[in-house]
Amino acid sequence: MGKRVLTKREKEIFDYLITNKTTKEIANKLKISEKTVRNHISNVMQKLGVKGRACAVIELIKLNEITL
């Protein structure tokens, strides 16, 4: 798989996810709807070819897209 870069918004969302924020908390912080947050997460999982947020986080760490 070639290196895929997260959009700025996707990175923001995953940075919040790894600090244990809920979809609702992320939506409130970014002033977007919960559905939009879920869509961004789904898009990232699809880009990475993984099922589940935890797998996406692991892949993003491996790709140095996010850090803990």
Distance bins in CASP14 RR format, pairs under 12 A and 6 or more apart:
PFRMAT RR
TARGET T0000
AUTHOR 0000-0000-0000
RMODE 2
METHOD distances of the structure
MODEL  1
1 47 0 0 0 0 1 0 0 0 0 0 0
1 48 1 0 0 1 0 0 0 0 0 0 0
1 49 0 0 0 0 1 0 0 0 0 0 0
1 50 0 0 0 0 0 1 0 0 0 0 0
1 59 0 0 0 0 1 0 0 0 0 0 0
1 62 0 0 0 0 0 1 0 0 0 0 0
1 63 0 0 0 0 1 0 0 0 0 0 0
2 47 0 0 0 0 0 1 0 0 0 0 0
2 48 0 0 0 0 0 1 0 0 0 0 0
2 59 0 0 0 0 0 1 0 0 0 0 0
2 63 0 0 0 0 1 0 0 0 0 0 0
3 47 0 0 0 0 0 1 0 0 0 0 0
3 48 0 0 0 0 0 1 0 0 0 0 0
3 59 0 0 0 0 0 1 0 0 0 0 0
3 60 0 0 0 0 0 1 0 0 0 0 0
3 62 0 0 0 0 0 1 0 0 0 0 0
3 63 1 0 0 1 0 0 0 0 0 0 0
3 64 0 0 0 0 1 0 0 0 0 0 0
3 65 0 0 0 0 1 0 0 0 0 0 0
4 10 0 0 0 0 0 1 0 0 0 0 0
4 11 0 0 0 0 0 1 0 0 0 0 0
4 43 0 0 0 0 0 1 0 0 0 0 0
4 44 0 0 0 0 1 0 0 0 0 0 0
4 45 0 0 0 0 0 1 0 0 0 0 0
4 46 0 0 0 0 0 1 0 0 0 0 0
4 47 1 0 1 0 0 0 0 0 0 0 0
4 48 1 0 0 1 0 0 0 0 0 0 0
4 49 0 0 0 0 1 0 0 0 0 0 0
4 50 0 0 0 0 0 1 0 0 0 0 0
4 56 0 0 0 0 0 1 0 0 0 0 0
4 59 0 0 0 0 1 0 0 0 0 0 0
4 60 0 0 0 0 1 0 0 0 0 0 0
4 62 0 0 0 0 0 1 0 0 0 0 0
4 63 1 0 0 1 0 0 0 0 0 0 0
4 64 0 0 0 0 0 1 0 0 0 0 0
4 65 0 0 0 0 1 0 0 0 0 0 0
5 11 0 0 0 0 1 0 0 0 0 0 0
5 44 0 0 0 0 0 1 0 0 0 0 0
5 47 0 0 0 0 1 0 0 0 0 0 0
5 48 0 0 0 0 0 1 0 0 0 0 0
5 60 0 0 0 0 0 1 0 0 0 0 0
5 63 0 0 0 0 1 0 0 0 0 0 0
5 64 0 0 0 0 0 1 0 0 0 0 0
5 65 1 0 0 1 0 0 0 0 0 0 0
5 66 0 0 0 0 0 1 0 0 0 0 0
6 12 0 0 0 0 1 0 0 0 0 0 0
6 13 0 0 0 0 1 0 0 0 0 0 0
6 14 1 0 0 1 0 0 0 0 0 0 0
6 15 0 0 0 0 1 0 0 0 0 0 0
6 17 0 0 0 0 0 1 0 0 0 0 0
6 40 0 0 0 0 1 0 0 0 0 0 0
6 41 0 0 0 0 0 1 0 0 0 0 0
6 43 0 0 0 0 1 0 0 0 0 0 0
6 44 1 0 0 1 0 0 0 0 0 0 0
6 45 0 0 0 0 0 1 0 0 0 0 0
6 47 0 0 0 0 1 0 0 0 0 0 0
6 48 0 0 0 0 1 0 0 0 0 0 0
6 56 0 0 0 0 0 1 0 0 0 0 0
6 57 0 0 0 0 0 1 0 0 0 0 0
6 59 0 0 0 0 0 1 0 0 0 0 0
6 60 1 0 0 1 0 0 0 0 0 0 0
6 63 0 0 0 0 1 0 0 0 0 0 0
6 64 0 0 0 0 0 1 0 0 0 0 0
6 65 1 0 1 0 0 0 0 0 0 0 0
6 66 1 0 0 1 0 0 0 0 0 0 0
7 13 0 0 0 0 1 0 0 0 0 0 0
7 14 0 0 0 0 0 1 0 0 0 0 0
7 39 0 0 0 0 0 1 0 0 0 0 0
7 40 1 0 0 1 0 0 0 0 0 0 0
7 43 0 0 0 0 1 0 0 0 0 0 0
7 44 0 0 0 0 1 0 0 0 0 0 0
7 47 0 0 0 0 1 0 0 0 0 0 0
7 65 0 0 0 0 0 1 0 0 0 0 0
8 14 0 0 0 0 0 1 0 0 0 0 0
8 15 0 0 0 0 0 1 0 0 0 0 0
8 30 0 0 0 0 0 1 0 0 0 0 0
8 40 0 0 0 0 0 1 0 0 0 0 0
8 65 0 0 0 0 0 1 0 0 0 0 0
9 15 0 0 0 0 0 1 0 0 0 0 0
9 16 0 0 0 0 0 1 0 0 0 0 0
9 26 0 0 0 0 0 1 0 0 0 0 0
9 27 0 0 0 0 0 1 0 0 0 0 0
9 30 1 0 0 1 0 0 0 0 0 0 0
9 31 0 0 0 0 0 1 0 0 0 0 0
9 32 0 0 0 0 1 0 0 0 0 0 0
9 36 0 0 0 0 1 0 0 0 0 0 0
9 37 0 0 0 0 1 0 0 0 0 0 0
9 39 0 0 0 0 0 1 0 0 0 0 0
9 40 1 0 1 0 0 0 0 0 0 0 0
9 41 0 0 0 0 0 1 0 0 0 0 0
9 43 0 0 0 0 1 0 0 0 0 0 0
9 44 0 0 0 0 0 1 0 0 0 0 0
10 16 0 0 0 0 0 1 0 0 0 0 0
10 17 0 0 0 0 0 1 0 0 0 0 0
10 26 0 0 0 0 0 1 0 0 0 0 0
10 30 0 0 0 0 0 1 0 0 0 0 0
10 36 0 0 0 0 0 1 0 0 0 0 0
10 37 0 0 0 0 0 1 0 0 0 0 0
10 39 0 0 0 0 0 1 0 0 0 0 0
10 40 1 0 1 0 0 0 0 0 0 0 0
10 41 0 0 0 0 1 0 0 0 0 0 0
10 42 0 0 0 0 0 1 0 0 0 0 0
10 43 1 0 0 1 0 0 0 0 0 0 0
10 44 1 0 1 0 0 0 0 0 0 0 0
10 45 0 0 0 0 0 1 0 0 0 0 0
10 46 0 0 0 0 0 1 0 0 0 0 0
10 47 0 0 0 0 1 0 0 0 0 0 0
10 48 0 0 0 0 0 1 0 0 0 0 0
10 56 0 0 0 0 1 0 0 0 0 0 0
10 60 0 0 0 0 1 0 0 0 0 0 0
10 65 0 0 0 0 1 0 0 0 0 0 0
10 66 0 0 0 0 1 0 0 0 0 0 0
11 17 0 0 0 0 0 1 0 0 0 0 0
11 18 0 0 0 0 0 1 0 0 0 0 0
11 30 0 0 0 0 0 1 0 0 0 0 0
11 40 0 0 0 0 1 0 0 0 0 0 0
11 41 0 0 0 0 0 1 0 0 0 0 0
11 44 0 0 0 0 1 0 0 0 0 0 0
11 60 0 0 0 0 1 0 0 0 0 0 0
11 63 0 0 0 0 0 1 0 0 0 0 0
11 64 0 0 0 0 0 1 0 0 0 0 0
11 65 1 0 0 1 0 0 0 0 0 0 0
11 66 1 0 0 1 0 0 0 0 0 0 0
11 67 0 0 0 0 0 1 0 0 0 0 0
12 18 0 0 0 0 0 1 0 0 0 0 0
12 19 0 0 0 0 0 1 0 0 0 0 0
12 21 0 0 0 0 0 1 0 0 0 0 0
12 26 0 0 0 0 1 0 0 0 0 0 0
12 27 0 0 0 0 0 1 0 0 0 0 0
12 29 0 0 0 0 1 0 0 0 0 0 0
12 30 1 0 0 1 0 0 0 0 0 0 0
12 31 0 0 0 0 0 1 0 0 0 0 0
12 32 0 0 0 0 1 0 0 0 0 0 0
12 36 0 0 0 0 0 1 0 0 0 0 0
12 37 0 0 0 0 1 0 0 0 0 0 0
12 40 0 0 0 0 1 0 0 0 0 0 0
12 41 0 0 0 0 0 1 0 0 0 0 0
12 44 0 0 0 0 0 1 0 0 0 0 0
12 66 0 0 0 0 0 1 0 0 0 0 0
13 19 0 0 0 0 0 1 0 0 0 0 0
13 21 0 0 0 0 1 0 0 0 0 0 0
13 22 0 0 0 0 0 1 0 0 0 0 0
13 23 0 0 0 0 1 0 0 0 0 0 0
13 25 0 0 0 0 0 1 0 0 0 0 0
13 26 1 0 1 0 0 0 0 0 0 0 0
13 27 0 0 0 0 1 0 0 0 0 0 0
13 29 0 0 0 0 1 0 0 0 0 0 0
13 30 1 0 0 1 0 0 0 0 0 0 0
13 32 0 0 0 0 1 0 0 0 0 0 0
13 34 0 0 0 0 0 1 0 0 0 0 0
13 36 0 0 0 0 1 0 0 0 0 0 0
13 37 1 0 1 0 0 0 0 0 0 0 0
13 38 0 0 0 0 1 0 0 0 0 0 0
13 39 0 0 0 0 1 0 0 0 0 0 0
13 40 1 0 1 0 0 0 0 0 0 0 0
13 41 1 0 0 1 0 0 0 0 0 0 0
13 42 0 0 0 0 0 1 0 0 0 0 0
13 43 0 0 0 0 1 0 0 0 0 0 0
13 44 1 0 0 1 0 0 0 0 0 0 0
13 45 0 0 0 0 0 1 0 0 0 0 0
13 53 0 0 0 0 0 1 0 0 0 0 0
13 56 0 0 0 0 0 1 0 0 0 0 0
13 57 0 0 0 0 0 1 0 0 0 0 0
13 60 0 0 0 0 0 1 0 0 0 0 0
13 65 0 0 0 0 0 1 0 0 0 0 0
13 66 0 0 0 0 0 1 0 0 0 0 0
14 21 0 0 0 0 0 1 0 0 0 0 0
14 26 0 0 0 0 1 0 0 0 0 0 0
14 37 0 0 0 0 0 1 0 0 0 0 0
14 40 0 0 0 0 1 0 0 0 0 0 0
14 41 1 0 0 1 0 0 0 0 0 0 0
14 43 0 0 0 0 0 1 0 0 0 0 0
14 44 1 0 0 1 0 0 0 0 0 0 0
14 45 0 0 0 0 0 1 0 0 0 0 0
14 47 0 0 0 0 0 1 0 0 0 0 0
14 48 0 0 0 0 0 1 0 0 0 0 0
14 53 0 0 0 0 1 0 0 0 0 0 0
14 54 0 0 0 0 0 1 0 0 0 0 0
14 56 1 0 0 1 0 0 0 0 0 0 0
14 57 1 0 0 1 0 0 0 0 0 0 0
14 58 0 0 0 0 0 1 0 0 0 0 0
14 59 0 0 0 0 0 1 0 0 0 0 0
14 60 1 0 1 0 0 0 0 0 0 0 0
14 61 0 0 0 0 1 0 0 0 0 0 0
14 63 0 0 0 0 0 1 0 0 0 0 0
14 65 1 0 0 1 0 0 0 0 0 0 0
14 66 1 0 1 0 0 0 0 0 0 0 0
14 67 0 0 0 0 0 1 0 0 0 0 0
14 68 0 0 0 0 0 1 0 0 0 0 0
15 21 0 0 0 0 1 0 0 0 0 0 0
15 26 0 0 0 0 1 0 0 0 0 0 0
15 29 0 0 0 0 0 1 0 0 0 0 0
15 30 0 0 0 0 0 1 0 0 0 0 0
15 40 0 0 0 0 0 1 0 0 0 0 0
15 57 0 0 0 0 0 1 0 0 0 0 0
15 60 0 0 0 0 1 0 0 0 0 0 0
15 61 0 0 0 0 0 1 0 0 0 0 0
15 65 0 0 0 0 0 1 0 0 0 0 0
15 66 1 0 0 1 0 0 0 0 0 0 0
15 67 0 0 0 0 1 0 0 0 0 0 0
15 68 0 0 0 0 0 1 0 0 0 0 0
16 22 0 0 0 0 1 0 0 0 0 0 0
16 23 0 0 0 0 1 0 0 0 0 0 0
16 24 0 0 0 0 0 1 0 0 0 0 0
16 25 1 0 0 1 0 0 0 0 0 0 0
16 26 1 0 1 0 0 0 0 0 0 0 0
16 27 0 0 0 0 1 0 0 0 0 0 0
16 28 0 0 0 0 0 1 0 0 0 0 0
16 29 1 0 0 1 0 0 0 0 0 0 0
16 30 1 0 0 1 0 0 0 0 0 0 0
16 32 0 0 0 0 0 1 0 0 0 0 0
16 37 0 0 0 0 1 0 0 0 0 0 0
16 40 0 0 0 0 0 1 0 0 0 0 0
16 41 0 0 0 0 0 1 0 0 0 0 0
16 53 0 0 0 0 0 1 0 0 0 0 0
16 57 0 0 0 0 0 1 0 0 0 0 0
16 66 0 0 0 0 0 1 0 0 0 0 0
17 23 0 0 0 0 1 0 0 0 0 0 0
17 25 0 0 0 0 1 0 0 0 0 0 0
17 26 1 0 0 1 0 0 0 0 0 0 0
17 29 0 0 0 0 0 1 0 0 0 0 0
17 30 0 0 0 0 0 1 0 0 0 0 0
17 37 0 0 0 0 1 0 0 0 0 0 0
17 38 0 0 0 0 0 1 0 0 0 0 0
17 40 0 0 0 0 0 1 0 0 0 0 0
17 41 1 0 0 1 0 0 0 0 0 0 0
17 44 0 0 0 0 1 0 0 0 0 0 0
17 45 0 0 0 0 0 1 0 0 0 0 0
17 52 0 0 0 0 0 1 0 0 0 0 0
17 53 1 0 0 1 0 0 0 0 0 0 0
17 54 0 0 0 0 1 0 0 0 0 0 0
17 56 0 0 0 0 1 0 0 0 0 0 0
17 57 1 0 0 1 0 0 0 0 0 0 0
17 60 0 0 0 0 1 0 0 0 0 0 0
17 61 0 0 0 0 0 1 0 0 0 0 0
17 66 0 0 0 0 1 0 0 0 0 0 0
17 68 0 0 0 0 0 1 0 0 0 0 0
18 26 0 0 0 0 0 1 0 0 0 0 0
18 53 0 0 0 0 1 0 0 0 0 0 0
18 54 0 0 0 0 0 1 0 0 0 0 0
18 56 0 0 0 0 0 1 0 0 0 0 0
18 57 1 0 1 0 0 0 0 0 0 0 0
18 58 0 0 0 0 0 1 0 0 0 0 0
18 60 0 0 0 0 1 0 0 0 0 0 0
18 61 0 0 0 0 1 0 0 0 0 0 0
18 65 0 0 0 0 0 1 0 0 0 0 0
18 66 1 0 0 1 0 0 0 0 0 0 0
18 67 0 0 0 0 1 0 0 0 0 0 0
18 68 1 0 0 1 0 0 0 0 0 0 0
19 25 0 0 0 0 1 0 0 0 0 0 0
19 26 0 0 0 0 1 0 0 0 0 0 0
19 29 0 0 0 0 0 1 0 0 0 0 0
19 57 0 0 0 0 0 1 0 0 0 0 0
19 66 0 0 0 0 0 1 0 0 0 0 0
19 67 0 0 0 0 0 1 0 0 0 0 0
19 68 0 0 0 0 1 0 0 0 0 0 0
20 26 0 0 0 0 0 1 0 0 0 0 0
20 53 0 0 0 0 0 1 0 0 0 0 0
20 57 0 0 0 0 0 1 0 0 0 0 0
20 68 0 0 0 0 0 1 0 0 0 0 0
21 27 0 0 0 0 1 0 0 0 0 0 0
21 28 0 0 0 0 1 0 0 0 0 0 0
21 29 1 0 0 1 0 0 0 0 0 0 0
21 30 0 0 0 0 0 1 0 0 0 0 0
21 34 0 0 0 0 0 1 0 0 0 0 0
21 37 0 0 0 0 1 0 0 0 0 0 0
21 41 0 0 0 0 0 1 0 0 0 0 0
21 53 0 0 0 0 0 1 0 0 0 0 0
22 28 0 0 0 0 1 0 0 0 0 0 0
22 29 0 0 0 0 0 1 0 0 0 0 0
22 34 0 0 0 0 1 0 0 0 0 0 0
22 37 0 0 0 0 1 0 0 0 0 0 0
22 38 0 0 0 0 0 1 0 0 0 0 0
22 41 0 0 0 0 0 1 0 0 0 0 0
22 53 0 0 0 0 0 1 0 0 0 0 0
23 29 0 0 0 0 0 1 0 0 0 0 0
23 30 0 0 0 0 0 1 0 0 0 0 0
23 32 0 0 0 0 0 1 0 0 0 0 0
23 33 0 0 0 0 1 0 0 0 0 0 0
23 34 1 0 1 0 0 0 0 0 0 0 0
23 35 0 0 0 0 1 0 0 0 0 0 0
23 36 0 0 0 0 1 0 0 0 0 0 0
23 37 1 0 1 0 0 0 0 0 0 0 0
23 38 1 0 0 1 0 0 0 0 0 0 0
23 39 0 0 0 0 0 1 0 0 0 0 0
23 40 0 0 0 0 0 1 0 0 0 0 0
23 41 1 0 0 1 0 0 0 0 0 0 0
23 42 0 0 0 0 0 1 0 0 0 0 0
23 53 0 0 0 0 1 0 0 0 0 0 0
24 30 0 0 0 0 0 1 0 0 0 0 0
24 32 0 0 0 0 0 1 0 0 0 0 0
24 33 0 0 0 0 0 1 0 0 0 0 0
24 34 1 0 1 0 0 0 0 0 0 0 0
24 35 0 0 0 0 0 1 0 0 0 0 0
24 36 0 0 0 0 0 1 0 0 0 0 0
24 37 0 0 0 0 1 0 0 0 0 0 0
24 38 0 0 0 0 0 1 0 0 0 0 0
25 32 0 0 0 0 0 1 0 0 0 0 0
25 34 0 0 0 0 1 0 0 0 0 0 0
25 37 0 0 0 0 1 0 0 0 0 0 0
26 32 0 0 0 0 1 0 0 0 0 0 0
26 33 0 0 0 0 0 1 0 0 0 0 0
26 34 0 0 0 0 1 0 0 0 0 0 0
26 35 0 0 0 0 0 1 0 0 0 0 0
26 36 0 0 0 0 1 0 0 0 0 0 0
26 37 1 0 1 0 0 0 0 0 0 0 0
26 38 0 0 0 0 1 0 0 0 0 0 0
26 40 0 0 0 0 1 0 0 0 0 0 0
26 41 0 0 0 0 1 0 0 0 0 0 0
26 53 0 0 0 0 0 1 0 0 0 0 0
27 33 1 0 1 0 0 0 0 0 0 0 0
27 34 1 0 1 0 0 0 0 0 0 0 0
27 35 0 0 0 0 1 0 0 0 0 0 0
27 36 1 0 0 1 0 0 0 0 0 0 0
27 37 1 0 1 0 0 0 0 0 0 0 0
27 38 0 0 0 0 1 0 0 0 0 0 0
27 39 0 0 0 0 0 1 0 0 0 0 0
27 40 0 0 0 0 0 1 0 0 0 0 0
27 41 0 0 0 0 0 1 0 0 0 0 0
28 34 0 0 0 0 1 0 0 0 0 0 0
28 36 0 0 0 0 0 1 0 0 0 0 0
28 37 0 0 0 0 1 0 0 0 0 0 0
29 37 0 0 0 0 1 0 0 0 0 0 0
30 36 0 0 0 0 1 0 0 0 0 0 0
30 37 1 0 0 1 0 0 0 0 0 0 0
30 40 0 0 0 0 1 0 0 0 0 0 0
31 37 0 0 0 0 0 1 0 0 0 0 0
32 38 0 0 0 0 0 1 0 0 0 0 0
32 39 0 0 0 0 1 0 0 0 0 0 0
32 40 0 0 0 0 1 0 0 0 0 0 0
33 39 0 0 0 0 1 0 0 0 0 0 0
33 40 0 0 0 0 0 1 0 0 0 0 0
34 40 0 0 0 0 0 1 0 0 0 0 0
34 41 0 0 0 0 0 1 0 0 0 0 0
35 41 0 0 0 0 0 1 0 0 0 0 0
35 42 0 0 0 0 0 1 0 0 0 0 0
36 42 0 0 0 0 0 1 0 0 0 0 0
36 43 0 0 0 0 0 1 0 0 0 0 0
37 43 0 0 0 0 0 1 0 0 0 0 0
37 44 0 0 0 0 0 1 0 0 0 0 0
37 53 0 0 0 0 0 1 0 0 0 0 0
38 44 0 0 0 0 0 1 0 0 0 0 0
38 45 0 0 0 0 0 1 0 0 0 0 0
38 52 0 0 0 0 0 1 0 0 0 0 0
38 53 0 0 0 0 0 1 0 0 0 0 0
39 45 0 0 0 0 0 1 0 0 0 0 0
39 46 0 0 0 0 0 1 0 0 0 0 0
40 46 0 0 0 0 0 1 0 0 0 0 0
40 47 0 0 0 0 0 1 0 0 0 0 0
40 53 0 0 0 0 0 1 0 0 0 0 0
40 56 0 0 0 0 0 1 0 0 0 0 0
41 47 0 0 0 0 0 1 0 0 0 0 0
41 48 0 0 0 0 0 1 0 0 0 0 0
41 50 0 0 0 0 0 1 0 0 0 0 0
41 51 0 0 0 0 0 1 0 0 0 0 0
41 52 0 0 0 0 1 0 0 0 0 0 0
41 53 1 0 0 1 0 0 0 0 0 0 0
41 54 0 0 0 0 0 1 0 0 0 0 0
41 55 0 0 0 0 0 1 0 0 0 0 0
41 56 1 0 0 1 0 0 0 0 0 0 0
41 57 0 0 0 0 0 1 0 0 0 0 0
41 60 0 0 0 0 0 1 0 0 0 0 0
42 48 0 0 0 0 0 1 0 0 0 0 0
42 49 0 0 0 0 0 1 0 0 0 0 0
42 50 0 0 0 0 0 1 0 0 0 0 0
42 51 0 0 0 0 0 1 0 0 0 0 0
42 52 0 0 0 0 1 0 0 0 0 0 0
42 53 0 0 0 0 1 0 0 0 0 0 0
42 56 0 0 0 0 1 0 0 0 0 0 0
43 49 0 0 0 0 0 1 0 0 0 0 0
43 50 0 0 0 0 0 1 0 0 0 0 0
43 56 0 0 0 0 0 1 0 0 0 0 0
44 50 0 0 0 0 1 0 0 0 0 0 0
44 51 0 0 0 0 0 1 0 0 0 0 0
44 52 0 0 0 0 1 0 0 0 0 0 0
44 53 0 0 0 0 1 0 0 0 0 0 0
44 55 0 0 0 0 0 1 0 0 0 0 0
44 56 1 0 1 0 0 0 0 0 0 0 0
44 57 0 0 0 0 1 0 0 0 0 0 0
44 59 0 0 0 0 1 0 0 0 0 0 0
44 60 1 0 0 1 0 0 0 0 0 0 0
44 63 0 0 0 0 0 1 0 0 0 0 0
44 65 0 0 0 0 1 0 0 0 0 0 0
44 66 0 0 0 0 0 1 0 0 0 0 0
45 51 1 0 0 1 0 0 0 0 0 0 0
45 52 1 0 1 0 0 0 0 0 0 0 0
45 53 1 0 0 1 0 0 0 0 0 0 0
45 54 0 0 0 0 0 1 0 0 0 0 0
45 55 1 0 0 1 0 0 0 0 0 0 0
45 56 1 0 1 0 0 0 0 0 0 0 0
45 57 0 0 0 0 0 1 0 0 0 0 0
45 58 0 0 0 0 0 1 0 0 0 0 0
45 59 0 0 0 0 1 0 0 0 0 0 0
45 60 0 0 0 0 0 1 0 0 0 0 0
46 52 0 0 0 0 0 1 0 0 0 0 0
46 55 0 0 0 0 0 1 0 0 0 0 0
46 56 0 0 0 0 1 0 0 0 0 0 0
46 59 0 0 0 0 0 1 0 0 0 0 0
47 56 0 0 0 0 1 0 0 0 0 0 0
47 59 0 0 0 0 1 0 0 0 0 0 0
47 60 0 0 0 0 1 0 0 0 0 0 0
47 63 0 0 0 0 0 1 0 0 0 0 0
47 65 0 0 0 0 0 1 0 0 0 0 0
48 54 0 0 0 0 0 1 0 0 0 0 0
48 55 1 0 0 1 0 0 0 0 0 0 0
48 56 1 0 1 0 0 0 0 0 0 0 0
48 57 0 0 0 0 1 0 0 0 0 0 0
48 58 0 0 0 0 1 0 0 0 0 0 0
48 59 1 0 1 0 0 0 0 0 0 0 0
48 60 1 0 0 1 0 0 0 0 0 0 0
48 61 0 0 0 0 0 1 0 0 0 0 0
48 62 0 0 0 0 1 0 0 0 0 0 0
48 63 0 0 0 0 1 0 0 0 0 0 0
48 65 0 0 0 0 1 0 0 0 0 0 0
48 66 0 0 0 0 0 1 0 0 0 0 0
49 55 0 0 0 0 1 0 0 0 0 0 0
49 56 0 0 0 0 1 0 0 0 0 0 0
49 59 0 0 0 0 1 0 0 0 0 0 0
49 60 0 0 0 0 0 1 0 0 0 0 0
50 56 1 0 1 0 0 0 0 0 0 0 0
50 57 0 0 0 0 1 0 0 0 0 0 0
50 58 0 0 0 0 1 0 0 0 0 0 0
50 59 1 0 1 0 0 0 0 0 0 0 0
50 60 0 0 0 0 1 0 0 0 0 0 0
50 62 0 0 0 0 0 1 0 0 0 0 0
50 63 0 0 0 0 0 1 0 0 0 0 0
51 58 0 0 0 0 0 1 0 0 0 0 0
51 59 0 0 0 0 0 1 0 0 0 0 0
52 58 0 0 0 0 1 0 0 0 0 0 0
52 59 0 0 0 0 0 1 0 0 0 0 0
52 60 0 0 0 0 0 1 0 0 0 0 0
53 59 0 0 0 0 0 1 0 0 0 0 0
53 60 0 0 0 0 0 1 0 0 0 0 0
54 60 0 0 0 0 0 1 0 0 0 0 0
54 61 0 0 0 0 0 1 0 0 0 0 0
55 61 0 0 0 0 0 1 0 0 0 0 0
55 62 0 0 0 0 0 1 0 0 0 0 0
56 62 0 0 0 0 0 1 0 0 0 0 0
56 63 0 0 0 0 0 1 0 0 0 0 0
56 65 0 0 0 0 1 0 0 0 0 0 0
56 66 0 0 0 0 1 0 0 0 0 0 0
57 63 0 0 0 0 0 1 0 0 0 0 0
57 65 0 0 0 0 1 0 0 0 0 0 0
57 66 1 0 0 1 0 0 0 0 0 0 0
57 67 0 0 0 0 0 1 0 0 0 0 0
57 68 0 0 0 0 1 0 0 0 0 0 0
58 65 0 0 0 0 0 1 0 0 0 0 0
58 66 0 0 0 0 0 1 0 0 0 0 0
58 68 0 0 0 0 0 1 0 0 0 0 0
59 65 0 0 0 0 1 0 0 0 0 0 0
59 66 0 0 0 0 1 0 0 0 0 0 0
60 66 1 0 1 0 0 0 0 0 0 0 0
60 67 0 0 0 0 1 0 0 0 0 0 0
60 68 0 0 0 0 0 1 0 0 0 0 0
61 67 1 0 0 1 0 0 0 0 0 0 0
61 68 1 0 0 1 0 0 0 0 0 0 0
62 68 0 0 0 0 0 1 0 0 0 0 0
END
